[in-house]
Amino acid sequence: MNHFRTVVSPRPSPSKIGISDRILTIGSCFADIMGSRLKSAKVPTLTNPFGNLYNPHSIFKAIRYAIANELPTPNTFVKHQDVFLNYDLHSEVSSLHQDKLQSQLTEIIGTSHDFIKNAQWLILTFGTAWVYTRKDTGEVVANCHKQPKTLFTKSLMTQKQILNSFDSFYGNLKQLNPSIKIILTVSPVRHINDTLELNSVSKSVLRTSCYTIVQENPEIMYFPAYEIMLDDLRDYRFYKPDMIHPNVVAEDYIWSGFTTSYFEPSLLEFMKTWQNIQNALTHRPFHPTSTAHQAFLKELLATLEGFRGMVNVEEEIKQIEAQLL
């Protein structure tokens, strides 16, 4: 059959994600998308605890904080107007008081440490190879936090720099959690502030780095989200109005490829059942107290209670119980 397009079909993964597997997703905003969908599928997931991170070095550095369960060094904190932030994290991790920010970071890093040491999967999404380096310390920052451009030097990470940074992080990770499996992705979101030409240069460095990492570490996998968006969905109807970010149709398509490649058959089957339950949970009756609707709620409650022990359904059970007479 002629599809009138180039279809990108992700290879079936030899390792499969089960419904009780713990997954940590870290990286660009595409990591948020994957994480939210995993959570919706009731897979235990921790999504971008440090906020969105875009370059590989900053992603690896943030995970090293979690692995060691250590706070960033004092010279990484910065104040912008009345807000305290940290150069190694996204601006959403911030506070009006430095001691409160440090307490916040202690909780985030501690939670991430406890999660990653028992996680089965780590999904890393690289957004850009362009980095900003502090002139005073020579350290790459995850976010400039609107500080003057004169404080930084912009440069393109080389493949060698990315691989060296990865090797350091990966050794620490395997010491903490020897059995964890990694999936690498390159974000399909284009960074047009770097210009389209330089975005292409950046993505090519990321992609070749992923290729080399997978070749040198057969236990690490690559999911082609970037290729699906650019080569399979080659049309602006799959973008949001900003013409940069994938829209829901594109997200659904990429997600379908991911689940087909990585999910155990039992998890795929559960997702179908859970989708029906989610549809039932969003049902808004004209007469909530009617006999028919109350019977519907009791049946739905019994179904949810049957999933106890398999997935966390406490929130949904409370939602139904609040509607019962």
C-alpha positions in Angstrom: 0.0 0.0 0.0 1.2 3.5 -0.9 1.1 5.6 2.3 2.2 8.7 0.4 4.7 9.3 3.1 7.8 7.7 4.8 6.5 5.7 7.7 8.9 5.5 10.7 8.3 2.2 12.6 10.2 2.0 15.9 11.7 -1.4 16.4 10.2 -3.6 19.1 12.3 -3.3 22.3 13.7 -6.5 23.7 13.0 -5.1 27.2 9.4 -4.2 28.0 7.8 -1.8 30.4 5.5 -3.4 32.9 2.6 -1.7 34.8 4.5 -1.6 38.1 7.8 -0.4 36.6 9.1 2.9 38.0 10.1 5.4 35.3 12.1 8.7 35.7 11.8 11.1 32.7 14.2 14.0 32.5 15.0 16.6 29.8 13.2 19.0 27.6 9.4 19.7 27.5 9.0 16.5 25.4 10.0 14.6 28.6 7.0 16.3 30.3 4.7 15.0 27.5 6.0 11.4 27.8 5.9 11.6 31.6 2.3 12.9 31.8 1.1 10.1 29.4 2.9 7.5 31.5 1.2 8.8 34.6 -2.2 8.7 32.8 -1.5 5.1 32.0 -1.0 4.5 35.8 2.7 3.7 35.4 4.6 5.0 38.4 6.5 8.0 37.0 8.6 10.9 38.2 8.7 13.6 35.6 11.3 16.4 35.4 11.8 16.9 39.1 14.4 19.6 38.3 12.2 21.4 35.7 12.9 21.3 32.0 16.5 20.8 31.1 17.7 21.0 27.5 21.4 20.3 27.0 22.9 16.8 27.8 25.5 18.1 30.2 22.9 19.8 32.5 20.7 16.7 32.3 23.6 14.5 33.4 24.6 17.0 36.2 21.1 17.1 37.6 20.9 13.4 37.8 24.3 13.2 39.5 22.8 15.4 42.2 20.1 12.9 42.7 22.5 9.9 42.6 24.7 11.4 45.3 21.8 13.0 47.1 23.8 16.2 47.4 22.8 19.8 47.0 24.3 22.1 44.3 27.3 24.1 45.4 26.7 27.6 46.8 28.2 29.4 43.8 25.4 28.0 41.6 22.7 30.1 43.3 21.7 33.4 41.8 19.2 36.1 42.5 17.1 37.7 39.8 15.1 40.7 41.0 13.4 39.2 44.2 13.7 35.6 43.2 16.4 33.1 44.2 17.3 30.5 41.6 20.0 27.9 40.7 22.0 27.9 37.5 21.8 24.1 37.3 18.0 23.9 37.4 15.0 25.4 35.6 13.5 28.7 36.8 10.3 26.9 38.0 12.5 25.7 40.9 12.8 29.0 42.7 11.8 30.9 45.8 11.7 34.4 47.3 14.0 33.2 50.1 17.3 31.3 49.6 16.9 29.1 52.6 13.4 28.0 51.3 14.9 27.3 47.9 17.6 25.1 49.6 14.9 23.3 51.5 12.9 22.9 48.3 16.0 21.5 46.6 16.7 19.1 49.5 13.3 17.7 49.1 13.5 17.4 45.3 16.9 15.8 45.3 16.0 13.5 48.1 12.8 12.3 46.4 14.7 11.9 43.1 17.4 9.9 44.9 14.9 7.5 46.5 13.1 7.1 43.2 16.0 6.5 40.9 17.8 4.0 43.1 14.7 1.7 42.7 13.6 2.7 39.2 13.5 0.3 36.3 13.7 2.9 33.6 15.3 6.3 32.9 14.1 8.2 29.8 16.4 11.1 28.8 15.3 13.7 26.2 17.9 16.0 24.8 16.7 19.3 23.4 19.8 21.2 22.3 23.6 20.9 22.1 24.0 24.7 22.5 25.2 25.7 25.9 25.9 28.8 27.9 29.1 28.8 30.0 29.7 31.2 33.0 32.7 33.3 32.3 33.5 33.5 36.1 33.6 29.8 36.8 33.8 28.0 33.4 30.6 26.0 34.3 27.9 25.2 31.9 24.5 26.4 33.1 21.1 24.8 32.6 19.4 28.2 32.5 20.7 31.7 32.4 17.8 33.0 34.5 17.7 36.3 32.5 21.1 37.3 33.7 23.1 39.6 31.4 24.4 37.9 28.3 27.9 39.3 29.0 28.2 36.9 31.8 28.1 33.9 29.5 29.8 32.4 26.5 27.6 30.5 24.0 29.0 27.4 22.3 28.1 24.2 20.7 28.9 21.0 22.7 31.0 18.6 20.7 30.1 14.9 20.5 33.2 14.2 22.5 32.1 16.5 25.3 28.7 14.9 25.4 30.2 11.4 25.5 32.6 12.3 28.3 29.8 13.8 30.3 27.7 10.8 29.7 30.4 8.3 30.8 30.9 10.1 34.1 27.2 10.2 34.8 26.6 6.6 33.6 29.3 5.1 35.9 27.7 6.8 38.9 24.2 5.7 37.9 25.2 2.0 37.5 26.8 2.0 40.9 23.6 3.2 42.5 21.2 1.1 40.3 23.0 -1.6 38.2 19.8 -2.9 36.6 18.3 0.4 35.4 17.6 0.6 31.7 17.9 3.9 29.7 15.9 5.1 26.7 17.4 8.1 24.8 15.4 10.5 22.7 16.0 13.7 20.8 13.3 16.2 21.3 11.3 16.9 18.1 10.8 20.5 19.3 12.9 22.9 17.2 14.9 25.6 19.0 14.4 28.4 16.5 16.0 31.1 18.7 19.2 29.5 17.5 18.0 29.9 13.9 16.8 26.9 12.0 20.2 26.4 10.5 21.9 26.2 13.9 19.1 24.1 15.3 19.8 21.6 12.6 23.5 21.6 13.6 22.6 21.1 17.2 20.1 18.3 16.6 22.7 16.5 14.4 25.3 16.6 17.3 22.6 15.2 19.7 21.6 12.5 17.3 25.2 11.3 16.5 25.9 11.3 20.2 22.9 9.1 20.9 24.0 6.8 18.1 27.5 6.4 19.6 26.2 5.9 23.1 23.9 3.1 22.0 26.6 1.5 19.9 29.0 1.5 22.8 26.3 0.4 25.4 24.0 -2.2 23.8 21.8 -2.1 26.9 20.8 1.5 26.2 18.1 2.1 23.6 17.0 5.0 21.4 13.5 5.9 20.6 13.1 7.9 17.3 10.7 10.6 18.4 12.7 13.2 16.4 12.6 11.1 13.2 8.9 10.4 13.5 8.1 14.1 13.8 10.4 15.3 11.0 10.3 12.4 8.5 7.0 10.7 9.1 4.8 13.6 10.1 6.2 16.0 7.5 3.4 18.5 7.6 2.5 21.6 9.6 -0.9 20.3 10.4 0.8 18.2 13.1 2.2 21.3 14.8 0.6 23.7 17.3 -0.1 27.3 16.1 3.5 28.3 17.0 4.6 25.9 14.3 7.3 24.6 16.6 5.7 22.2 19.1 3.9 19.0 18.1 0.2 19.1 18.5 -2.0 16.5 20.2 -2.4 14.5 17.0 1.4 14.3 16.7 1.8 13.5 20.4 -0.8 10.7 20.1 1.0 9.2 17.0 4.5 9.3 18.7 3.0 7.9 21.9 1.4 5.1 20.0 4.8 4.2 18.5 6.4 4.3 21.9 3.8 2.1 23.6 3.9 -0.5 20.7 7.6 -0.7 21.0 8.1 -0.7 24.7 5.0 -1.8 26.6 4.3 -5.3 27.7 1.1 -6.8 26.1 -0.5 -6.8 29.5 0.1 -3.1 29.9 -1.3 -2.4 26.5 -4.4 -4.4 27.4 -4.7 -2.5 30.7 -4.5 0.8 28.8 -7.5 0.0 26.7 -9.5 -0.9 29.9 -8.2 2.2 31.7 -9.2 4.5 28.8 -12.8 3.3 29.2 -12.6 3.9 32.9 -11.3 7.4 32.3 -14.1 8.1 29.9 -16.6 6.9 32.6 -15.0 9.1 35.2 -15.4 12.2 33.1 -19.1 11.4 32.4 -21.4 14.3 33.6 -25.0 13.1 34.1 -28.1 15.4 33.9 -29.4 13.8 37.1 -26.6 12.7 39.4 -29.0 11.3 42.1 -31.0 9.2 39.7 -31.2 5.5 40.4 -29.6 4.7 37.0 -26.6 6.9 37.6 -26.1 5.7 41.2 -26.0 2.1 39.9 -23.5 3.2 37.3 -21.3 4.7 40.0 -21.5 1.6 42.1 -20.5 -0.6 39.2 -17.6 1.8 38.3 -16.5 1.8 42.0 -16.4 -2.0 42.0 -14.3 -2.0 38.8 -11.8 0.4 40.4 -11.6 -1.6 43.6 -10.7 -4.6 41.5 -7.5 -2.7 40.3 -6.4 -2.1 43.9 -3.0 -3.7 44.4 -2.2 -3.4 40.7 -2.2 0.4 40.3 -2.9 3.4 42.5 -6.6 4.2 42.1 -7.3 5.9 45.5 -7.9 9.3 44.0 -10.4 7.9 41.5 -12.2 5.8 44.2 -12.5 9.0 46.4 -14.0 10.8 43.3 -16.7 8.1 42.9 -17.4 7.8 46.7 -18.0 11.6 46.9 -20.9 11.2 44.3 -22.6 8.3 46.0 -25.7 9.0 48.1 
